[in-house]
Amino acid sequence: MKTGFHVAVLDDEAEITALVEHYLRSHGFRVSTHQDGGSLLSTMRADPADLVLLDLGLPGEDGFSIARSLREHHSCGLIIVTGRGDAVDRVVGLEVGADDYVTKPFDLRELVARVKAVLRRTAPRADAAAAAGAPQQAGLLRFSGWTLDTAARSLRNAAREDVPLTRGEFELLQAFARNPGRVLSRDFLLGCTRGRDAAPFDRTIDVQVGRLRRKIEANPDDPQLIKSVRGAGYIFVGSVADG
């Protein structure tokens, strides 16, 4: 993949930050480092990063709030890097829109591999829909009053109001909209949103589906567009029209 992507690192541990910065630079990335959320968000306004490595354990700050702010105002990739290994933290991190989650201590080679994997999925490129298993084409996908613009990577409701999607949510919805009436396995959907490096028993796709349902379903507890298929995965039952 191309080099020169801007990676922002937010971590209050100077030694770890220095190691990560040096290793990323040696792999061709442009790196900015930050020790507090204010510095990161200021940089994001002036020179938006393509991906943020965010430490949750910041003294006096809520890492989840910073993650929410990033997701609300920016479309960058987001990897949470933290010493917290608790499953609840992992789920909450994914709920707020993280693309991946790495627990300290970590191997720098693995970290770079994960950075590259997220950038392959989130960086703008002509073949962004490849993971959805369909020929590459830009255009509009319409279903149940919704309009998914695959070129602009945006979603509008029946009132033509923009509904913000994380990159993972966009890729997931695109996969469904390009494959209506087809049962899609969790493995397939993970490939669309996170790459094939996901753990074989990773159930985080369920979290992403739940988050997407809350945005497009009239009643997320009784979904009419994205149906669960017990033991198999999910199926998109909406009627989809191109253009």
N, C-alpha and C positions, 0 to 999 in steps of 0.2 A: 504494500500500500504506500501511498505517497507520504513523504515526511513533511514537516513544517506545521503540523497541527498544533494548536495552542492548547496546552494542558495546564489547568490551574490546580494547585495543590494547597489545601487548607488543613494544616496540622500544627498543633502548638508544640510538638516535640521537634526542636531544631535539628537534632542529629538525624532523625528519620527523614525530615524534610530535605536535608542536604543530600542524603543518600538517594532518595527518590528523584530529586532534581537532577543529580549527576547522571543517574542511570537513564532517565528519560532523554536527557540531552544527547547522551551517547548513541541513542537510537533515532536521533533526528527530530525530536519534538522540541517545540518552543515552550518554555516552562515559565510560569509565574508562581511565586510562593507567597503564602499568606498565613498569618497566625491568628487572625480573627475574622469574623463574618463581615464586618464593615469594610475591611480592606478588599475582601473577595468581591463583594457586591459592587463596590466602587469600580473595580477593574472590569467586572462584567458589563458595566454600562459603557465604559470607555473603550475596551478592547475585549469583546466577548470571547470566552474560551470555547473550544470545540468539545471539551470534556473537563469535568471537575472531579478531582479526588477529594472527598469530603470526610474528615474525621468527625465522628459524633461526639467524642469525649472532650469537648472544649470547655475549659474552666469559665464559668460564668455565662455560658452561651448554650442555647438549645440547638444542637446540630439538626434535629428534625425540622425546626422552624426555618433554618437556612435552606434546607433541602426544599421545603415547600415554596419558599421565595424564589428559588432557582426555577422550579417547575412552573410557577405562575408567570414569570417574566422572561424566561429564556428557554431555548430549545436544545441546549447542550446535552451531551451524554453525561451521566452521573453515576459514579462508582463510590459507594460508601466504604471507607477504609477505617476500621475501628478495632479496638481491643475487646469490644463487647461481643461475645459469642452467643448470647441469649437468643433463642428462637423468636421471642417476642420482638426484640429489636430488629431482627432480620425481616420479619413480616411487616412491621411498621415502616421500615426503610423502603420496602417494595411498595407499600401502600402509598407512600408520598411520591413515588415515581422513580426510584433508583433503578438503573439498568443492571447493576451488579452489586455484589456485596463481598468484601474481602476482609477477613479477620486477621489481626496482628497476632503473632509475628507472621509475615508473609515472605515468600520467595520473590525477589525482584524480577526474575525471569517470568514467573507466573503473572505478576502484576502487569508487566508490559504486554504479555500475551492477552490479558483481559482488556487492557486499554485498547489494543488494536482491534480486538473482537467487537467491543462496543462501538468504536469509531466506524468499523465496517458497516455496522447496522444503522448508525445514527448520522454519519456525515452525509450531506446532500450528494447524490450521484444519480446518474441516468438510469441505473439498473436497480433502483431502490426496491422495486417490487419483486425482485428475483426470489426472495425467500418465500413469497406467497405461492410459488409454483405455477406462475402464469407468464405468458409472453409479456415483454416489457411494453407498456403503453401508458401514456399519460391521458388523463381525461376525467370525466365525472362519473361517479357511481351513485345512483339514486335508489333509495329504498325507504319506504314507510315515512315519507316526508323529510328524510335526511338526504344531504348531498355531501358525498366524500370527494374532495378534489385531490386527485392523486398527484397532480403536478405541483400544486401549492401546498400539498400535505396538510389540508385543513378540512374541518367538518362544519357544516351549517345545518341548523334545524329548519323546520318548516317556515319559521318567521324570518329566515335568512340571517339569523344571528350566528356568529362564530362560537363554536363550543371548543374550548382548548383541549388538546390531546397531548399527552407525552409522546415521545417518539415510539416507545414500546406499544402504547395504546393505538397509535396510528397504524403501525405494522400489523398489529393483531386484527384490527377492524378491517384493514385492507385484505388480509388473508381470508377472513370470513366473507367479505363482500365479493371477492373474486372466486369463491368456491361455494356458492349457495347450494343448499340441499346435499352437501357432502359432509360426512362425518369426518372431522379432523381430530387426529390424536393429539394428546398433550405433547408428544415428542415432535410432531410436525409443527405445532404452534410455537414450541420453544425454539425450534429452528428458525421460525419467522421473526421472533422477537429478541432472542438472546444468542443465537448461534448454536452449533452442535456441541459446544463445550459444556453444556448444562449437564448436571448430574443425572443419571438415568432415573432416579426416583424423586427428582425435584418436582414439588407440587406447586411451585410459585406461580405457574401459569394460572392456577385457580384464583389466586389473588388478583392477577391482572384481568382475568375475565370478570371477576366481581366488580372491579373498579370501572371497567368499560360498561358493564350493565347499568351501573348507577348513572352513567352519562347518557345512554341512548334508550334505555327501557322506561316506559311509563311507570311500571312497577317492578323494580329490580328483584323483588321477592317472588314475582310470578312472571319471569321473562318470556316475552313473545317473539323475540328475534334470535337470541342466542340460547339454544336449548342444550341442556346436559344430556349426554347419552351414557348411561351407567356402564362403567367398565370399558368405555371406548374413547370418550372425549367430549367434543361439542359439535353442534351442527347449527348453521345459520339458516333459518327457515324463511327469512324475508325474501321478497321478490326484488331482484336487482335489475335496474335498467342502465345502460350506458348512455353517456351524453347528456 
